Amino acid sequence: MDRQRLWDADGAGELDDAAISQSCSDNVLREIAPSISCRAVEALGDMLVLTMKEDIDIGRARYGCSCALGLASGWPQIDRAGTEMGGHWSNTPATRVWRDVDRDVFRREIQPLGRPAILRGLVSHWPAVTAGAQAPEELCDLLKAAAGGQPVDYFEGAPGLGGRYAYQPDMRGFNFERRKAGLDEILDRLLAARSLPDPPSIYAGAVNVPRHAPGLLRQHVIPLLEESEEKLVSLWIGNRGRTPAHWDLPQNLACVIAGRRRFTLFPTEQVPNLYIGPLDMTLAGQPSSLVDLHDPDFSVYPKFRDAISAAEIADLEPGDALYMPSLWIHHVEALDTFGVMMNIWWREGPPHLVTPFLTMLHALLTLRDLPVREREAWRGLFDHYIFERNGDPFAHLPEHARGIFGEITHERERLIRDHLLRTLSRT
């Protein structure tokens, strides 16, 4: 299978509300939650739920309380996100938490929901997680031993940037520099920066593990996916920083090795409310939101209030993983002075699939500037023939009479590609 085709980037347990009343225990949790870990709050929540509703299923499918205790339960929100991101997020629910997830549970129960899921402790057994829990230096030694020696692309922002990687105000450039260095050098600089009162912002993202740290693949088995499944494995290394809200084409399993991570998540239909920047001049390959989630300017981005109302937040600790379905929009924060994450991207579908972003580009030449009436007529044709809103559009034809709209064989794929190449090459 063509790896480029697979990974081409787009841009270059519920509780019964009525059964649980507000209690003094709620107030206790609200007071102490901001000062203790996610797992401790969840443990307290488990005890309170058992006390008040003994017949509840507290198995693997539970709602987490990183930012809210019980997403759909009617419990009060624990304002962890609100205290750090601003009051606009104080009522944002938490992403659902699952525990003891194996491949069968993931495939049968989690993926079909089409929603993000926190997989608590999924990779807590990884050697890198163990090393990071001992000391950042121990983890750096492990990463250096696995490194391949080739230079790595990374971002560097001047002291005072605060880790918010973004466009310049005039949209003609970025507020950081793109540089290259060996993984060893980047790790050493991150360790040294931990003692600085105002360190530079350093971020090495999407570091290809097979190319730059092949030793990690031998030590860290990718959970939940078949070994033979086509996948792309990457490292994300840096100090405190924020990646703007963006989407990715593949499905994503983000595994935290060291440092806490916070994901603010939006369903794809929130794109109109997120004020996405240029699709062809991006920070790191993917179109991203222009809104500062810590300090949104509603006078410039008024519809962002609607995005907030649709958001959820996932707080992760080392050993945790987050599953994100394809095209879920996510803003990512590294909350500590040293953080490492490994993610796995994969796509499902027949091998002929390429990124639909190519279709969007083609539509700029064929659809966007049509008269409105014609464009709407084409919408109807796409709905019928591509999205199959009315069922199989060729159900009335035998397979041999469907032409290029039949099953995609190698020969039909070649015919379609040749036709597109010929037409797009015309001046």
Buried (B, 14 or more C-beta within 10 A) or exposed (E): EEEEBBBBBBBEBBBEEEEBEEEEBBEEBBEEBEEEEBBEBBEBBBEBBEEBBEEBEBEBBBBBBBBBBBBEBBBBBBBBBBEBBBEBBBBBBBBBBBBEBEEEBBEEBBBEEEBBBBBBBBBBEBBBBBBBBEEBEBBBEBBBEBBBEEEBBBBBBEEEBEBBBBBEEEEEEBBBEEBEBBBBEBBBBBBEBEEEEEBBBBBBBBBBBEEBBEBBBEEBEBBBBEEEEBBBBBBBBBBBBBBBBBBBBBBBBBBBBBBBBBBBBBBEEBBEBBBBBEBEBBBBBBBBBBBBBBEBEEEEBEEBEEBBEBBBBBBBBBBBBBBBBBBBBBBBBBBBBBBBBBBBBBBEEEEBEBBEBEEBEEBEEEBEEEEEEEEEEEEEEEEEEEEEEEEEBBEEEEEEEBEEEBEBEEEBBEEEEEEEEEEEEEE
